[in-house]
Amino acid sequence: MGVVVLVSALCAEIFARIWLWTPPANLDLGTPRRGLSVQAVGDWSPSQDAIWMNIEGHPFYVHINDQGFRNIENLRAGARRILALGDSFTFGLHVSSHDIWTNVTEQILNADGATDVQVLNNGLPGSTIVDHGGYLTEKGKRIKPQTVLFSVFTNDLSDLAKSRTSVGRAREVNMQFAKDASGAWHEIRWYLRHHSGLYVLARELKDWFLVHRGISELEQAGVPRMAPTKPTDPQPVSGTPKKAAPETAASGASKLDFGALKKSYAQHFHAAVDAARSLGSQVRVVMFPDYFEMVRPQGNRVFREFPNFVTELCRRAEIPMLDLTPVFAKHDPHLLYLMSPVHHPTNANVQDQHLSRAGNIVAGKEIAAFLKANK
């Protein structure tokens, strides 16, 4: 009986390795560990130096410093600390660490040599205002920044609706994984991941199940799923723009109660601001516009109204705010976002709404000027 079980397991392992086999990539990916850390001051697993590739044919360099922030340098004693909290637009998804807007802003602020400022990037893709408040409550005292810079994006309301699902609790779920990773089982799983095809296949099946469960949860929560769309033709920087069809959403968008979401967002926003101010930190807010907001000004109504909503929250709380929409409107949006094939020479079919290197540079320069004017 034991021989039969052993032979069966061996055959299953051979089958899994054949199924998962791919040609070896001639690329050193460094030390990609995408998980979070409970122990680090920042949220990311510290001391990473790696190549990430979320989009085929579009690799980008990621450096996480020894304290768990996406910064090239470690914390400098005596430096004025500006803590940037936000989602993937703050993290700088698909853009190398030297070119993300937080690094650009830091370089500009220190250009005169008279100041020493560190802009600490604690961006977490998929995070919400709930996560930002959670970070300040759990780890804020360990960093005590002079300024907390909240980065907001026009999809933050619909993302807040995701918090009712496992998909939308990005920081909470990943922190639980981080706690689990500190146990002995982590070493065993790490070994099996690199030596067992059967284990890797089982993980892929589990990941497939979790993705489909997440999609089902989002549909039940009424979170809109944007219909697939192609990038519009490049718009002229000046003159009359071409007309574009309004942005559409799949069925389920009408299930969201945006009035209730605004109320919830306001509560979490004020809680996060209070958490920052309890640390003795100044609070600043920067608003990043959506790609479709740039090319389709008459598109999604919620996206159009959200900047005004956040502006009013900041006015009441006496918080300086920067809306990047007017600045981005002066540039070709196809250069600022990764929707244009020009950013993907090896894969012209790639479409992604995150900022390009050029978009990060434009944002970084404007944010630096804003911070200088609002010390």
C-alpha positions as CSV (number, residue, x, y, z in Angstrom):
1,M,0.0,0.0,0.0
2,G,2.8,2.4,1.0
3,V,4.5,1.7,-2.4
4,V,1.4,2.6,-4.3
5,V,1.0,5.9,-2.4
6,L,4.6,6.8,-3.0
7,V,4.5,5.9,-6.7
8,S,1.2,7.9,-7.1
9,A,2.8,10.9,-5.4
10,L,5.8,10.7,-7.6
11,C,3.7,10.5,-10.8
12,A,1.6,13.4,-9.6
13,E,4.8,15.4,-9.0
14,I,6.1,14.6,-12.5
15,F,2.8,15.5,-14.1
16,A,2.8,18.9,-12.2
17,R,6.3,19.7,-13.3
18,I,5.5,18.9,-16.9
19,W,2.3,21.0,-16.7
20,L,4.1,24.0,-15.1
21,W,7.2,23.8,-17.2
22,T,8.3,27.0,-19.0
23,P,11.6,27.9,-20.7
24,P,14.0,29.4,-18.2
25,A,14.1,33.2,-18.3
26,N,17.5,34.8,-18.8
27,L,16.7,37.5,-16.2
28,D,17.8,38.0,-12.6
29,L,14.7,39.0,-10.7
30,G,16.6,39.8,-7.5
31,T,14.7,39.3,-4.3
32,P,11.0,39.8,-5.0
33,R,9.1,39.4,-1.8
34,R,5.8,41.2,-2.2
35,G,4.4,40.5,1.2
36,L,4.0,43.0,4.0
37,S,5.8,43.2,7.4
38,V,4.4,43.5,10.9
39,Q,7.8,44.3,12.4
40,A,9.1,46.9,9.9
41,V,8.3,50.6,10.3
42,G,6.9,50.7,6.8
43,D,4.4,48.2,5.7
44,W,6.5,46.4,3.1
45,S,8.7,43.4,3.7
46,P,12.1,45.2,4.1
47,S,15.4,45.0,2.1
48,Q,14.0,44.1,-1.3
49,D,16.0,44.8,-4.5
50,A,14.1,43.2,-7.3
51,I,12.5,43.3,-10.7
52,W,8.7,43.1,-10.7
53,M,6.6,42.4,-13.8
54,N,2.8,42.7,-13.4
55,I,2.4,43.3,-17.1
56,E,4.1,41.0,-19.6
57,G,6.9,42.8,-21.3
58,H,6.9,45.7,-18.9
59,P,9.3,45.0,-16.0
60,F,10.1,47.6,-13.4
61,Y,12.7,48.0,-10.6
62,V,11.5,47.9,-7.0
63,H,13.7,48.8,-4.1
64,I,12.3,48.5,-0.5
65,N,14.6,49.9,2.1
66,D,15.6,48.4,5.4
67,Q,12.6,50.0,7.1
68,G,9.9,48.7,4.7
69,F,9.4,51.9,2.6
70,R,9.7,52.1,-1.2
71,N,12.7,54.4,-0.9
72,I,16.1,54.1,-2.4
73,E,17.8,55.2,0.9
74,N,17.2,54.2,4.5
75,L,15.9,56.6,7.1
76,R,18.3,59.5,7.7
77,A,18.7,60.8,11.2
78,G,17.6,64.4,11.5
79,A,15.8,64.5,8.2
80,R,12.3,66.1,7.9
81,R,10.0,63.2,7.2
82,I,7.0,63.5,4.8
83,L,5.0,60.2,4.9
84,A,3.1,59.5,1.7
85,L,0.1,57.2,2.2
86,G,-1.9,56.0,-0.8
87,D,-2.7,53.2,-3.2
88,S,-0.9,52.0,-6.4
89,F,-0.6,55.6,-7.6
90,T,1.5,56.4,-4.6
91,F,3.4,53.1,-4.8
92,G,4.2,53.8,-8.4
93,L,3.0,50.6,-10.0
94,H,4.9,49.7,-13.2
95,V,7.5,52.5,-12.7
96,S,11.0,52.0,-11.4
97,S,11.9,53.2,-7.9
98,H,14.1,56.1,-9.2
99,D,11.3,57.5,-11.2
100,I,8.3,57.4,-8.9
101,W,6.8,60.7,-7.9
102,T,7.8,60.5,-4.2
103,N,11.5,60.2,-5.2
104,V,11.1,63.0,-7.7
105,T,9.5,65.2,-5.1
106,E,12.3,64.4,-2.5
107,Q,15.0,65.3,-5.0
108,I,13.5,68.6,-5.8
109,L,12.9,69.5,-2.2
110,N,16.6,68.8,-1.4
111,A,18.0,70.4,-4.6
112,D,19.1,73.6,-2.8
113,G,21.2,71.7,-0.3
114,A,19.9,73.7,2.5
115,T,17.3,71.2,3.6
116,D,17.2,67.5,4.3
117,V,13.8,66.0,3.5
118,Q,12.7,62.4,3.1
119,V,9.5,61.6,1.3
120,L,8.7,58.1,2.7
121,N,6.6,56.0,0.2
122,N,4.2,53.7,2.0
123,G,1.9,53.2,-1.0
124,L,0.0,49.9,-1.0
125,P,-1.9,48.9,-4.2
126,G,-5.5,48.4,-3.5
127,S,-5.5,50.2,-0.1
128,T,-8.1,52.7,1.0
129,I,-8.5,55.5,3.5
130,V,-9.3,52.8,6.1
131,D,-5.8,51.3,5.6
132,H,-4.1,54.7,5.8
133,G,-5.8,55.4,9.2
134,G,-4.9,51.8,10.3
135,Y,-1.2,52.4,9.5
136,L,-1.1,55.6,11.4
137,T,-2.7,54.1,14.4
138,E,-0.5,51.0,14.4
139,K,2.9,52.3,13.3
140,G,2.7,56.1,13.3
141,K,4.4,56.6,16.6
142,R,7.4,54.6,15.3
143,I,8.0,57.1,12.5
144,K,6.5,60.4,13.8
145,P,6.5,62.2,10.4
146,Q,6.5,66.0,10.4
147,T,4.0,65.8,7.5
148,V,1.5,63.2,6.4
149,L,0.5,63.4,2.7
150,F,-2.6,61.6,1.8
151,S,-2.8,60.6,-1.8
152,V,-6.4,60.2,-3.1
153,F,-7.7,58.9,-6.4
154,T,-11.0,59.2,-8.1
155,N,-11.9,55.5,-7.6
156,D,-11.5,55.7,-3.8
157,L,-15.3,55.7,-3.2
158,S,-15.8,52.5,-5.1
159,D,-12.7,51.0,-3.5
160,L,-14.2,51.8,-0.1
161,A,-17.2,49.6,-1.1
162,K,-14.7,46.8,-1.7
163,S,-13.8,46.9,2.0
164,R,-16.9,44.7,2.6
165,T,-15.1,42.0,0.7
166,S,-11.8,40.1,1.1
167,V,-10.5,41.8,-2.1
168,G,-10.9,45.3,-0.5
169,R,-9.2,44.6,2.8
170,A,-5.7,44.8,1.3
171,R,-3.7,45.8,4.3
172,E,-5.6,43.7,6.8
173,V,-5.4,40.5,4.8
174,N,-1.8,40.9,3.9
175,M,-0.8,41.8,7.4
176,Q,-2.4,38.5,8.5
177,F,-0.3,36.7,5.9
178,A,2.8,38.6,7.3
179,K,2.0,37.2,10.8
180,D,1.6,33.7,9.4
181,A,4.9,34.1,7.5
182,S,6.8,34.6,10.8
183,G,6.1,31.0,11.8
184,A,8.0,27.8,11.0
185,W,5.5,26.9,8.3
186,H,6.8,29.8,6.2
187,E,10.2,28.1,5.7
188,I,8.5,24.8,4.8
189,R,6.2,26.6,2.3
190,W,9.2,28.5,0.8
191,Y,11.1,25.2,0.3
192,L,8.1,23.5,-1.3
193,R,7.5,26.5,-3.6
194,H,11.0,26.1,-5.0
195,H,11.2,22.3,-5.1
196,S,7.8,20.8,-5.6
197,G,5.8,21.2,-8.8
198,L,2.8,19.6,-7.0
199,Y,2.8,22.2,-4.3
200,V,3.1,25.1,-6.9
201,L,0.2,23.6,-8.9
202,A,-1.9,23.4,-5.7
203,R,-1.1,27.1,-5.0
204,E,-2.1,28.1,-8.5
205,L,-5.5,26.3,-8.1
206,K,-6.0,28.0,-4.8
207,D,-5.2,31.4,-6.3
208,W,-7.6,30.7,-9.1
209,F,-10.3,29.9,-6.6
210,L,-9.6,33.1,-4.6
211,V,-9.7,35.3,-7.6
212,H,-13.1,33.9,-8.7
213,R,-14.4,34.1,-5.1
214,G,-13.3,37.8,-5.0
215,I,-15.1,38.5,-8.3
216,S,-18.2,37.0,-6.9
217,E,-17.9,39.0,-3.7
218,L,-17.5,42.2,-5.7
219,E,-20.6,41.5,-7.7
220,Q,-22.6,40.8,-4.6
221,A,-21.4,44.0,-3.0
222,G,-22.4,45.9,-6.1
223,V,-19.0,47.2,-7.0
224,P,-18.9,48.3,-10.7
225,R,-16.7,46.5,-13.1
226,M,-15.6,48.8,-15.9
227,A,-16.3,47.5,-19.4
228,P,-13.3,46.8,-21.5
229,T,-12.3,49.8,-23.6
230,K,-9.6,50.8,-26.0
231,P,-7.5,53.9,-25.6
232,T,-9.0,56.9,-27.4
233,D,-7.0,58.5,-30.2
234,P,-4.4,61.0,-29.0
235,Q,-6.0,64.3,-28.1
236,P,-4.3,67.6,-29.1
237,V,-2.8,69.5,-26.3
238,S,-4.6,72.6,-27.4
239,G,-7.6,73.2,-29.5
240,T,-10.9,71.4,-29.7
241,P,-10.6,67.8,-28.4
242,K,-12.2,64.9,-30.3
243,K,-15.5,63.7,-28.9
244,A,-15.5,60.4,-27.1
245,A,-18.2,58.1,-26.0
246,P,-19.1,58.3,-22.3
247,E,-17.5,55.8,-19.9
248,T,-19.6,52.8,-19.3
249,A,-19.8,50.4,-16.4
250,A,-21.0,46.8,-16.3
251,S,-24.3,45.9,-14.6
252,G,-24.1,46.3,-10.8
253,A,-22.9,49.8,-10.7
254,S,-26.3,51.1,-9.8
255,K,-26.3,48.9,-6.6
256,L,-23.8,51.2,-5.0
257,D,-25.2,53.8,-2.6
258,F,-22.7,56.6,-3.2
259,G,-24.4,58.8,-0.6
260,A,-23.7,56.2,2.0
261,L,-20.2,55.7,0.7
262,K,-19.5,59.5,0.9
263,K,-20.6,59.5,4.5
264,S,-18.4,56.5,5.3
265,Y,-15.5,58.0,3.5
266,A,-15.8,61.3,5.4
267,Q,-15.8,59.4,8.7
268,H,-12.7,57.4,7.8
269,F,-11.0,60.5,6.4
270,H,-11.5,62.5,9.6
271,A,-10.4,59.5,11.7
272,A,-7.2,59.3,9.6
273,V,-6.6,63.0,9.9
274,D,-7.1,62.9,13.6
275,A,-4.6,60.0,13.9
276,A,-2.0,62.0,11.9
277,R,-2.5,65.1,14.0
278,S,-2.3,63.1,17.2
279,L,1.3,62.4,16.2
280,G,2.0,66.1,15.9
281,S,2.0,65.9,12.1
282,Q,0.8,68.4,9.5
283,V,-1.7,67.0,7.0
284,R,-1.7,67.6,3.3
285,V,-3.8,66.0,0.5
286,V,-3.0,65.5,-3.2
287,M,-5.7,64.4,-5.7
288,F,-4.7,62.3,-8.7
289,P,-7.1,62.4,-11.7
290,D,-8.3,59.3,-13.6
291,Y,-7.1,58.7,-17.2
292,F,-10.7,58.7,-18.4
293,E,-11.4,61.9,-16.6
294,M,-8.7,63.5,-18.8
295,V,-9.9,62.1,-22.2
296,R,-13.6,62.0,-21.4
297,P,-14.5,65.0,-19.3
298,Q,-18.2,64.2,-19.5
299,G,-17.8,60.6,-18.4
300,N,-18.3,59.0,-15.0
301,R,-20.4,61.4,-12.8
302,V,-18.9,60.1,-9.5
303,F,-15.4,60.6,-10.8
304,R,-16.3,64.2,-11.7
305,E,-17.8,65.0,-8.3
306,F,-15.3,63.3,-6.1
307,P,-12.6,66.0,-6.3
308,N,-15.2,68.6,-5.2
309,F,-16.2,66.3,-2.3
310,V,-12.6,65.9,-1.1
311,T,-12.0,69.6,-1.6
312,E,-14.9,70.3,0.8
313,L,-13.6,67.8,3.3
314,C,-10.2,69.5,3.3
315,R,-11.7,73.0,3.5
316,R,-13.7,72.1,6.6
317,A,-10.7,70.4,8.2
318,E,-8.4,73.3,7.2
319,I,-6.1,71.0,5.2
320,P,-4.2,72.4,2.1
321,M,-5.0,70.3,-0.9
322,L,-3.5,69.9,-4.4
323,D,-5.7,68.8,-7.3
324,L,-3.5,67.7,-10.1
325,T,-6.3,67.7,-12.7
326,P,-5.6,71.2,-14.1
327,V,-1.9,70.4,-14.3
328,F,-2.4,67.1,-16.1
329,A,-4.9,68.8,-18.5
330,K,-2.0,70.8,-19.9
331,H,-0.3,67.6,-21.1
332,D,-1.1,64.8,-23.5
333,P,-2.8,62.2,-21.2
334,H,-1.4,59.4,-23.4
335,L,2.1,60.4,-22.3
336,L,1.1,60.7,-18.6
337,Y,-0.6,57.3,-18.3
338,L,0.3,53.8,-19.5
339,M,-2.6,53.5,-21.8
340,S,-0.7,54.3,-25.0
341,P,1.3,51.6,-26.9
342,V,4.3,54.0,-26.9
343,H,4.9,52.8,-23.3
344,H,4.9,49.1,-24.2
345,P,7.1,48.6,-27.3
346,T,7.2,44.8,-26.8
347,N,3.4,44.5,-26.3
348,A,1.2,47.1,-28.0
349,N,-2.0,45.5,-26.6
350,V,-1.2,46.5,-23.0
351,Q,-3.6,49.0,-21.5
352,D,-3.0,50.2,-18.0
353,Q,-4.4,53.4,-16.3
354,H,-1.5,54.0,-13.9
355,L,0.9,56.8,-14.4
356,S,3.9,56.5,-16.7
357,R,7.4,57.7,-15.9
358,A,6.5,61.0,-17.5
359,G,3.3,61.2,-15.4
360,N,5.3,60.6,-12.2
361,I,7.8,63.3,-13.0
362,V,5.0,65.8,-13.8
363,A,3.2,64.9,-10.5
364,G,6.5,64.9,-8.5
365,K,7.4,68.4,-9.6
366,E,4.0,69.9,-8.9
367,I,3.8,68.2,-5.5
368,A,7.2,69.5,-4.5
369,A,6.1,73.1,-5.4
370,F,2.9,72.5,-3.4
371,L,4.8,71.3,-0.3
372,K,7.2,74.2,-0.5
373,A,4.3,76.6,-0.6
374,N,2.5,74.9,2.3
375,K,5.2,74.1,4.9
